[in-house]
Amino acid sequence: MIQPSNASEEVGISVFCRSESGEVFHTYSCYSRGVDMLNGAYHFLDLVPKGRDEDDLDYPMAWLRRHDQY
């Protein structure tokens, strides 16, 4: 599998919790497909016949283009 050229820009979510004494704990992280639940558009794409149509792509979400990469 080919990875995106800049892996540091892959989507991910982390959750932290601060205790009453001020300690910070890393309580949860997810990356890649684990973040899909936060983007409602993916739910609709997954219902259509071709889905996200990623079978022939180099890596998942290769269809994504940021506004400054056209």
N, C-alpha and C positions, 0 to 999 in steps of 0.2 A: 504494500500500500504506500502510495506517495503522500507525504505530509505537506501541508501548506508551507510556503517558503519562510514565513515568519511565525513560528509556533507561539511566540510570546503574545500574539494578538488573538489567540483562540479564546472563545467565550468560556467563562467559568464563573461560579458563584461561591463565595465563602461566607460563613456566618460566624460571628464572634460574640462572646458574652463577657461582660465585666462584672466581677464579683463585688460585693460591698467593700472589700478591702482594697479594691483597685486592680486586682489581677485580671488579666485578659486571657480568655481561653478560646482557642479555635475549636468550634463545636461541629462544624459541618462544611464540606466542600463537594462540589460536583462540577463536571466538565463535559463538553461535547453534548451528546444526546441527553444527558441528565438535566440540562437546562431547558429542554424543549417545553416543559410544562409552563414556562413563563411567557412563551410566545404563542398567543392564540392562533396566529396564522398557520402554524404547523398542524394544529388539530384539524383545520379544514383541508389542508393539503393531503393529510393522511387519509382522508375520506374519499378522495377522487380516484378514478381508475389507475392513473399512472403515479399517484402519490407525489413524492418529491422528485421523481424521475432522476434518481442519482445512480442508477445501475452502471452507466457507461462513463461516469466521472472518475477522475484520478483519486479523489478523496471525498468523503461526505461534505456537503455544503459547498462544493466547488462552484456552484451556480451563484453564490453570494458575491456581490460587488459593493464595496463601500463607495460612497458618493464621490470620492476623489480618486478612484482607480479606473475610471472609464477611458 
